[in-house]
Amino acid sequence: MQDNFRHQGLRKKLIDQLRNMGIKNESILDAFFAVPRHFFLDLAFLEKAYTNMAFQIGAGQTISHPFTVAYQTELLNIEKGEKVLEIGTGSGFQTCILCQLGVRVYTIERQKELFVKSKEIIKHFGFHPKQFFGDGYKGLDGHQPFDKILVTCGAPEIPQELIAQLKVGGVMVVPLGEGEDQIMKRITKLSESNLKIEDFGSFRFVPMLEKTVK
């Protein structure tokens, strides 16, 4: 797939839109330019790849709105070299954004189709996150603690197994709620028994699934 001047121009317009919508972290905006979103979409969506829209990517999952990806990433307050766990690799776009920001990414996907497909596209960009096929609800026991955890699907409640894998002082960003809409939460682990929970508005995600891994 090509990344031509037209794609780059559309990407710059999207980045300007994200900036106008309140994204302030220039490193994140630079990552959005460095990682062409149209590479993660079917050719049928090529003309709309740089609109602020979500698209189906197979297995009943979606690639999130660019603003949502940027907003969640900004809430994490990422620093280079941090160890970040991503729940829901999906298309691999968010994974690549995290890699571009210079963090050590661990990512887990429960849908085999997406796990296989995302590995290929991430490899194309030359990134080397640690990718796992499995139940993101349980995190990655044995690889903790994580500095940051990013959940890219709607959780009905705070996943306690993920909190346990977060280091003290670490941050988890998770959309929380059982309905069609979720509230974006930033959870800071102040101690093993004390959490700081902040709300950051309403979003809509596919649900976080438990049990069966396909």
C-alpha positions as CSV (number, residue, x, y, z in Angstrom):
1,M,0.0,0.0,0.0
2,Q,1.2,3.5,-0.8
3,D,1.5,6.6,1.3
4,N,1.5,9.4,-1.2
5,F,1.4,13.2,-0.9
6,R,-2.4,13.1,-0.9
7,H,-2.5,10.8,2.1
8,Q,0.0,12.9,3.9
9,G,-2.1,16.0,3.2
10,L,-5.2,14.4,4.5
11,R,-3.3,13.3,7.6
12,K,-2.2,16.8,8.3
13,K,-5.8,18.0,8.1
14,L,-6.8,15.3,10.5
15,I,-4.0,16.3,12.9
16,D,-5.2,19.9,12.7
17,Q,-8.7,18.7,13.5
18,L,-7.4,16.7,16.5
19,R,-5.5,19.8,17.7
20,N,-8.6,21.9,17.4
21,M,-10.6,19.3,19.4
22,G,-8.2,19.7,22.3
23,I,-5.3,17.3,21.8
24,K,-2.3,19.2,23.1
25,N,0.5,16.6,23.2
26,E,2.5,17.3,20.0
27,S,4.4,13.9,20.3
28,I,1.0,12.2,19.9
29,L,0.1,14.3,16.9
30,D,3.5,13.6,15.4
31,A,2.9,9.9,15.9
32,F,-0.4,10.2,14.0
33,F,1.5,11.6,11.1
34,A,4.2,8.9,11.3
35,V,1.7,6.0,11.3
36,P,-0.6,6.2,8.3
37,R,-4.1,5.1,9.4
38,H,-5.2,4.0,5.9
39,F,-2.8,1.0,6.2
40,F,-5.1,-0.4,8.8
41,L,-8.3,-0.2,6.9
42,D,-9.8,-2.1,3.9
43,L,-9.3,-0.4,0.6
44,A,-13.1,0.3,0.5
45,F,-12.5,2.8,3.4
46,L,-9.4,4.4,1.9
47,E,-11.1,7.7,1.0
48,K,-12.4,8.1,4.5
49,A,-9.4,6.9,6.5
50,Y,-8.5,10.4,7.7
51,T,-12.0,11.4,8.8
52,N,-12.8,11.2,12.5
53,M,-14.8,8.0,12.2
54,A,-14.7,4.5,13.5
55,F,-14.7,1.5,11.0
56,Q,-15.3,-2.2,11.2
57,I,-12.1,-4.3,11.0
58,G,-13.6,-7.8,11.3
59,A,-14.6,-10.2,14.1
60,G,-17.2,-7.7,15.2
61,Q,-14.6,-5.1,16.2
62,T,-13.8,-1.6,15.2
63,I,-10.8,0.8,14.7
64,S,-11.6,3.6,17.1
65,H,-12.2,7.3,16.1
66,P,-8.8,9.0,15.7
67,F,-9.8,11.5,18.5
68,T,-10.6,8.6,20.8
69,V,-7.2,7.0,20.2
70,A,-5.4,10.3,20.7
71,Y,-7.5,11.2,23.8
72,Q,-6.9,7.9,25.5
73,T,-3.2,8.1,24.7
74,E,-3.0,11.6,26.1
75,L,-4.7,10.6,29.3
76,L,-2.0,8.1,30.0
77,N,0.7,10.8,30.3
78,I,3.2,8.4,28.6
79,E,6.9,8.8,29.0
80,K,9.5,7.1,26.8
81,G,10.7,3.8,28.0
82,E,7.6,3.0,30.1
83,K,6.1,-0.5,30.1
84,V,2.6,-0.3,28.7
85,L,0.0,-3.0,28.5
86,E,-2.7,-2.6,25.8
87,I,-5.9,-4.6,26.2
88,G,-7.3,-5.2,22.7
89,T,-4.8,-5.0,19.9
90,G,-7.5,-4.8,17.3
91,S,-6.2,-3.4,14.0
92,G,-2.8,-2.6,15.6
93,F,-3.2,1.2,15.0
94,Q,-3.2,2.1,18.7
95,T,-0.3,-0.3,19.2
96,C,1.8,1.4,16.6
97,I,1.0,4.8,18.0
98,L,2.3,3.6,21.4
99,C,5.4,2.1,19.8
100,Q,6.0,5.4,17.9
101,L,6.0,7.2,21.3
102,G,8.9,5.1,22.4
103,V,7.3,2.9,25.0
104,R,7.7,-0.9,25.6
105,V,4.4,-2.3,24.4
106,Y,2.7,-5.5,25.6
107,T,-0.6,-6.1,23.7
108,I,-3.2,-8.8,24.0
109,E,-6.0,-9.7,21.5
110,R,-8.7,-12.3,22.0
111,Q,-9.8,-12.6,18.4
112,K,-7.5,-14.9,16.4
113,E,-8.4,-13.2,13.1
114,L,-7.3,-9.8,14.4
115,F,-4.3,-11.2,16.3
116,V,-2.9,-12.7,13.1
117,K,-3.7,-9.7,10.9
118,S,-2.3,-7.1,13.3
119,K,1.0,-8.9,13.6
120,E,1.6,-8.5,9.9
121,I,0.8,-4.8,9.7
122,I,2.8,-4.0,12.9
123,K,5.7,-5.9,11.5
124,H,5.4,-3.8,8.3
125,F,6.1,-0.6,10.3
126,G,9.2,-2.2,11.9
127,F,7.8,-2.1,15.4
128,H,8.4,-5.0,17.9
129,P,5.8,-5.0,20.6
130,K,5.2,-8.2,22.6
131,Q,2.0,-9.6,21.2
132,F,-0.2,-12.2,22.9
133,F,-3.3,-14.1,21.9
134,G,-5.6,-14.5,24.9
135,D,-8.1,-13.0,27.4
136,G,-7.3,-9.4,28.0
137,Y,-9.6,-9.3,31.0
138,K,-6.9,-11.3,32.8
139,G,-4.1,-9.1,31.6
140,L,-0.6,-10.7,31.4
141,D,0.2,-12.4,34.6
142,G,3.9,-13.0,34.8
143,H,4.8,-9.8,32.9
144,Q,3.8,-7.3,35.5
145,P,4.2,-4.7,36.9
146,F,3.1,-2.2,34.1
147,D,3.7,1.5,34.3
148,K,0.5,2.1,32.3
149,I,-2.5,0.1,31.1
150,L,-4.7,1.1,28.2
151,V,-8.1,-0.7,27.8
152,T,-9.5,-0.2,24.3
153,C,-12.9,-1.8,24.9
154,G,-15.8,-1.0,27.3
155,A,-15.5,-2.8,30.6
156,P,-18.6,-3.3,32.8
157,E,-16.5,-2.7,35.9
158,I,-12.9,-2.0,36.9
159,P,-10.9,-5.1,36.0
160,Q,-9.3,-6.0,39.3
161,E,-6.8,-8.4,37.7
162,L,-5.5,-5.5,35.7
163,I,-5.3,-3.2,38.7
164,A,-3.2,-5.9,40.4
165,Q,-0.8,-5.9,37.5
166,L,-0.4,-2.1,37.6
167,K,2.6,-0.7,39.6
168,V,2.0,1.7,42.5
169,G,2.0,5.1,40.9
170,G,0.9,3.6,37.6
171,V,-2.1,4.7,35.5
172,M,-4.9,2.8,33.7
173,V,-7.2,4.4,31.2
174,V,-10.4,2.4,30.7
175,P,-13.9,3.1,29.3
176,L,-16.3,1.9,32.0
177,G,-20.0,1.0,31.7
178,E,-22.4,-1.7,30.6
179,G,-24.6,0.3,28.3
180,E,-24.0,1.6,24.8
181,D,-22.0,4.4,26.2
182,Q,-19.1,4.3,28.6
183,I,-17.4,6.9,30.8
184,M,-13.7,7.3,30.2
185,K,-11.9,6.7,33.5
186,R,-8.3,7.4,34.5
187,I,-7.3,5.3,37.4
188,T,-4.1,6.1,39.3
189,K,-2.9,3.4,41.7
190,L,-1.8,5.4,44.8
191,S,-1.1,2.2,46.8
192,E,-2.0,-1.4,46.9
193,S,-5.4,-0.5,48.4
194,N,-6.1,3.0,47.3
195,L,-7.1,4.3,43.8
196,K,-7.7,7.7,42.4
197,I,-10.5,7.6,39.8
198,E,-11.1,10.5,37.4
199,D,-13.9,10.9,34.8
200,F,-13.3,12.2,31.3
201,G,-16.6,12.1,29.4
202,S,-18.7,9.7,27.5
203,F,-17.5,7.5,24.7
204,R,-18.7,4.4,22.8
205,F,-16.7,1.2,22.6
206,V,-17.3,-2.4,21.7
207,P,-17.7,-4.4,25.0
208,M,-14.9,-6.1,26.8
209,L,-15.6,-9.8,26.7
210,E,-14.9,-12.5,29.3
211,K,-14.4,-16.3,29.1
212,T,-14.3,-17.7,25.6
213,V,-11.3,-16.8,23.5
214,K,-11.8,-17.3,19.7
